[in-house]
Amino acid sequence: MYNMKKCAGRVKHPVKVVSLGLILSLCVNSGAIAEIGVTNDKIIIGGVMDLEGRSRGLGQGMREGIVAALSGQKVKGRSIEYVTLNDSYNPSKTIAATQDLVGRGIFAMLGNVGTPTAKVSLPLLERSGIPAVGFFTGAGLLRPGKGDVVNYRASYVQETAAVINAGLDAGLKADEICAYVQNDAYGMAGIAGVKAALKSAGGSKEVIQKLDEIIALGGDNPFRNNVGPVGVYKRNTFSSRDGYNSLKAWETNAGVKCRLVVTVGAYASIANFIGYATMKGEEWIYSAVSFTGAENLKNALAEFGVKENIIVTQVVPPLNSKLQVVKDARKVLGSKLNYVNLEGYVVGRFLLEALKKIPGKEITRDSLLSVINGNKFNIGGLALDYSNDNQGSDLVIETYLADDRFKIASAGDLKKLFR
């Protein structure tokens, strides 16, 4: 007889949608007490991302990379089943999709895309005791985050600081740096990075105060334009005029000129903004964080005839890197390899390696977290360190658009760009 009381105890925070039949079926594992999401022959992993909406290039890329990493692989005789659901980058859909996967009995959530979507899914995962691994966002709300969160990538604060510091080193002044961002938690994570970098560089107290005011505004899509050196747009929209006018008003009122505009948003919306500003005759330099998606942004910008003055920070190794993990990704993804699906491949490989490090035959969420927390990994030459926090990598590189592709930027390249 199975000890059902003991078995139910393996579910840290049971939810009503998990049926008794599902619990019974997952508990019967060759006479052992099994973890939810682990059967005799497979481990069920979930993912929620934009697969059909305006940011679908990101969700499709992450899924493509993760599937490439997990396909055909086995851990302790079990294959990995990766079940993904679409949320169209819409938090209300994220909630429904997350509840759906929790009800199906997933072992972990892997590779979810987005900050506003993570904001609503993390509390649900925390209540269900489901680890959130390798989410495609650098927002502070996942550092450390609610529940068992394991990040691969560098933060947005690190990404925005890297490009701002590079600009300052190339001769920009702190008051020549402005921002255009999505009007939500994702965009504000970027503004927090801008603020940190400018404060460190000795930016004016007035600008720092304005950024604090913008970050402090609450509610759904608050009015953040015409407050400081920042323009905003509403998530999943393409309207650029209000955000553009906000930056022009700042230039006029503060008596400054924006030379670098740090953007934090989705690729289609950012491309529309850059196209609009270019049409208006602006000669700004634009930067974008890795979430924007370099290839998707390049393709969207081509519709506006924009082929230069674009910097994108990346949090994975260069696509031509000689690291084994990049070679492995190129082998399976071929000519489709890009920065987004490479990140998906990396987080898929990381989860696979962590699962393999679990001692014995039994696989549980607790044992997975035990082999990750406080430890270091080498994923095909890419070092990940979880000894001090829940973020494995601090890698940030700058790339710039030239000759219809993104090239790795040297200090000299950036000086020429900002000249």
Rosetta blueprint (number, residue, H / E / L):
1 M L
2 Y L
3 N L
4 M H
5 K H
6 K H
7 C H
8 A H
9 G L
10 R L
11 V L
12 K L
13 H L
14 P L
15 V L
16 K L
17 V L
18 V L
19 S L
20 L H
21 G H
22 L H
23 I H
24 L H
25 S H
26 L H
27 C H
28 V E
29 N E
30 S L
31 G L
32 A E
33 I E
34 A L
35 E L
36 I L
37 G L
38 V E
39 T L
40 N L
41 D L
42 K E
43 I E
44 I E
45 I E
46 G E
47 G E
48 V E
49 M E
50 D L
51 L L
52 E L
53 G L
54 R L
55 S L
56 R H
57 G H
58 L H
59 G H
60 Q H
61 G H
62 M H
63 R H
64 E H
65 G H
66 I H
67 V H
68 A H
69 A H
70 L H
71 S L
72 G L
73 Q L
74 K E
75 V E
76 K L
77 G L
78 R E
79 S E
80 I E
81 E E
82 Y E
83 V E
84 T E
85 L E
86 N E
87 D L
88 S L
89 Y L
90 N L
91 P H
92 S H
93 K H
94 T H
95 I H
96 A H
97 A H
98 T H
99 Q H
100 D H
101 L H
102 V H
103 G H
104 R H
105 G L
106 I L
107 F L
108 A E
109 M E
110 L E
111 G L
112 N L
113 V E
114 G L
115 T H
116 P H
117 T H
118 A H
119 K H
120 V H
121 S H
122 L H
123 P H
124 L H
125 L H
126 E H
127 R H
128 S H
129 G L
130 I L
131 P L
132 A E
133 V E
134 G L
135 F L
136 F E
137 T L
138 G L
139 A L
140 G H
141 L H
142 L H
143 R L
144 P L
145 G L
146 K L
147 G L
148 D L
149 V E
150 V E
151 N E
152 Y L
153 R L
154 A L
155 S L
156 Y H
157 V H
158 Q H
159 E H
160 T H
161 A H
162 A H
163 V H
164 I H
165 N H
166 A H
167 G H
168 L H
169 D H
170 A L
171 G L
172 L L
173 K L
174 A H
175 D H
176 E H
177 I E
178 C E
179 A E
180 Y E
181 V E
182 Q E
183 N L
184 D L
185 A H
186 Y H
187 G H
188 M H
189 A H
190 G H
191 I H
192 A H
193 G H
194 V H
195 K H
196 A H
197 A H
198 L H
199 K H
200 S H
201 A L
202 G L
203 G L
204 S L
205 K H
206 E H
207 V H
208 I H
209 Q H
210 K H
211 L H
212 D H
213 E H
214 I H
215 I H
216 A H
217 L L
218 G L
219 G L
220 D L
221 N L
222 P L
223 F L
224 R L
225 N L
226 N L
227 V L
228 G L
229 P L
230 V E
231 G E
232 V E
233 Y E
234 K L
235 R L
236 N L
237 T L
238 F L
239 S L
240 S L
241 R H
242 D H
243 G H
244 Y H
245 N H
246 S H
247 L H
248 K H
249 A H
250 W H
251 E H
252 T H
253 N H
254 A H
255 G L
256 V L
257 K L
258 C L
259 R L
260 L E
261 V E
262 V E
263 T E
264 V E
265 G L
266 A L
267 Y H
268 A H
269 S H
270 I H
271 A H
272 N H
273 F H
274 I H
275 G H
276 Y H
277 A H
278 T H
279 M H
280 K L
281 G L
282 E L
283 E L
284 W L
285 I E
286 Y E
287 S E
288 A E
289 V L
290 S H
291 F H
292 T H
293 G L
294 A H
295 E H
296 N H
297 L H
298 K H
299 N H
300 A H
301 L H
302 A H
303 E L
304 F L
305 G L
306 V L
307 K L
308 E L
309 N L
310 I E
311 I E
312 V E
313 T E
314 Q E
315 V L
316 V L
317 P L
318 P L
319 L L
320 N L
321 S L
322 K L
323 L L
324 Q H
325 V H
326 V H
327 K H
328 D H
329 A H
330 R H
331 K H
332 V H
333 L H
334 G H
335 S H
336 K H
337 L L
338 N L
339 Y H
340 V H
341 N H
342 L H
343 E H
344 G H
345 Y H
346 V H
347 V H
348 G H
349 R H
350 F H
351 L H
352 L H
353 E H
354 A H
355 L H
356 K H
357 K H
358 I L
359 P L
360 G L
361 K L
362 E L
363 I L
364 T L
365 R H
366 D H
367 S H
368 L H
369 L H
370 S H
371 V H
372 I H
373 N L
374 G L
375 N L
376 K E
377 F E
378 N E
379 I E
380 G L
381 G L
382 L E
383 A E
384 L E
385 D E
386 Y L
387 S L
388 N L
389 D L
390 N L
391 Q E
392 G L
393 S L
394 D L
395 L L
396 V L
397 I E
398 E E
399 T E
400 Y E
401 L E
402 A E
403 D L
404 D L
405 R E
406 F E
407 K E
408 I E
409 A L
410 S L
411 A H
412 G H
413 D H
414 L H
415 K H
416 K H
417 L H
418 F L
419 R L
